[in-house]
Amino acid sequence: MLYRETGQYKTSYAADSVIFPIRQDRIGVMIVLAIAFVFMPLMMAFKIPPFRNDYILLAILLPFLILSLAAIGANILIGYCGQISLGSGAFMAIGAYMAYKFGTGISEIGLPPLPIVVSILLGGFSAAFVGILFGLPSLRIKGLYLAVATLAAQFFFDWVFLRVKWFTNYAPSGSVSAPELKFFGYLVSTPIEKYLVALIFVTIFALIAKNLVRGNIGRQWMAIRDMDIAAELMGIRPLVAKLTAFAVSSFIIGVAGALWAFLRLGTWEPLAFDINRSLELLFMVIIGGLGSILGSFLGAAFILILPILLIVVPAEIGLPITTETVSHLQFIIFGAMICFLLIKEPLGFARLWQIGKEKLRMWPFPY
């Protein structure tokens, strides 16, 4: 009876079109944000269990936030617009390397080092530009053929960042280190500060993405996904809809790549954004839920927590397993989970969450 909207009247169009129309949802979101922005940093600052060390922060929470942001970008293209992509890792790499170039300055054109926030956003715009270029084939091909085209982008940029020394400022080792992280004059160095920066980026971009998919452009994406020919007959231009989906998706993924490089890795090389990263984001989207912002977070949580459970649980019951076995088990479980969800619930964990909410709205009545 607690999750019931009886008595919650909508007296205006604005009240009826809010992101969370049910009061309980709004309260729940505010509680989650309060925990993320206030409660968690306080627990980390005072070293309250289980935050006595930085393992949970650096190995779980920070990767979860950044990969959730990347999954949101991939979900816009794959889930909302229906364009299969296997090049998400390449767009993360573009965002990371171009943010590094803007953050350290481009001497060839006399560009001085830019602020970190500006560099990260410009890295996202660079990824968006490349995403538009590789999205042009989507006007003529789709399905697995488009997946092969985006896969070509992945292999092409793996080669570019490995061979073209300009992107690494001609570093002999081929790896680069993030510049000093100063956000609006404040030096970010501790794990708590990195967590808060990532959380702010994720919150802002998740809100922007949610409003985009609810608006006119989002409806165009979903019409193209459901039936592109019918959408074109209704007056939707496939050129605009598909390329905007590629641009927005690549921009968000590029920003996530820059955050992954600057906040998570610190020092990286092209292998940090290889095909495995693209497959990982694809798994997050499918398992979490196609066409769902919440599903991006659920998929990222599942992908990150599963390897930890595979290590901790067998050790607790006296069956320790090797790292190689854990790696193989991950792919086995991911594949089995994808097959199960595609058969039983194609919309993933997000749909299961939605069904649970619908049951609560009707409880205790059976209809």
Secondary structure as GFF3:
##gff-version 3
##sequence-region A 1 367
A	DSSP	alpha_helix	13	16	.	.	.	ID=ss1
A	DSSP	alpha_helix	23	34	.	.	.	ID=ss2
A	DSSP	pi_helix	35	39	.	.	.	ID=ss3
A	DSSP	alpha_helix	40	45	.	.	.	ID=ss4
A	DSSP	alpha_helix	55	56	.	.	.	ID=ss5
A	DSSP	pi_helix	57	61	.	.	.	ID=ss6
A	DSSP	alpha_helix	62	75	.	.	.	ID=ss7
A	DSSP	pi_helix	76	80	.	.	.	ID=ss8
A	DSSP	alpha_helix	88	104	.	.	.	ID=ss9
A	DSSP	three_ten_helix	107	109	.	.	.	ID=ss10
A	DSSP	alpha_helix	116	135	.	.	.	ID=ss11
A	DSSP	three_ten_helix	136	139	.	.	.	ID=ss12
A	DSSP	alpha_helix	144	163	.	.	.	ID=ss13
A	DSSP	three_ten_helix	165	168	.	.	.	ID=ss14
A	DSSP	beta_strand	176	177	.	.	.	ID=ss15
A	DSSP	beta_strand	182	183	.	.	.	ID=ss16
A	DSSP	beta_strand	186	187	.	.	.	ID=ss17
A	DSSP	alpha_helix	191	214	.	.	.	ID=ss18
A	DSSP	alpha_helix	216	226	.	.	.	ID=ss19
A	DSSP	alpha_helix	228	233	.	.	.	ID=ss20
A	DSSP	alpha_helix	238	259	.	.	.	ID=ss21
A	DSSP	pi_helix	260	265	.	.	.	ID=ss22
A	DSSP	beta_strand	267	268	.	.	.	ID=ss23
A	DSSP	three_ten_helix	270	273	.	.	.	ID=ss24
A	DSSP	alpha_helix	275	288	.	.	.	ID=ss25
A	DSSP	alpha_helix	293	316	.	.	.	ID=ss26
A	DSSP	alpha_helix	323	344	.	.	.	ID=ss27
A	DSSP	alpha_helix	348	362	.	.	.	ID=ss28
###
